[in-house]
Amino acid sequence: MTATTPRALDHPAREEIRLEAVLHALSDPVRLQIVRELADAENALSCSYFDLPVTKSTTTHHFRVLRESGVIQQDYQGTAKMNGLRRADLDALFPGLLDRLLYAATAQQTRLGATTG
């Protein structure tokens, strides 16, 4: 058994990621916004990078749901908690799902943005 540091975060192994948990995590608009921004980023992003319309404690909850479902990887770099999309794992388990969801989210934003002017 290996010892974990207090700053190590639990993540499901690839084989433990379940479709139901991924879909639940992505069903919330705030979490979907986080995933969309991570998908567009070239590198991991700190939690403080995101400008979300919720409190800090709610933001923490959203990141935890995404991490525990296997959608994101979180690691500490110094004092910053860095976030990256687990695209390789998600694409291997559910081919095309992430790309289609991101496409649908962009199309929805365009459609709703066009009707709210």
Salt bridges, closest charged atoms under 4 A:
ASP28 OD1 - HIS62 ND1 3.81
GLU68 OE2 - ARG64 NE 3.80
ASP89 OD1 - ARG14 NE 2.66
ASP89 OD2 - ARG86 NH2 2.84
ASP91 OD2 - ARG87 NH1 3.87
ASP99 OD1 - ARG87 NH1 2.83
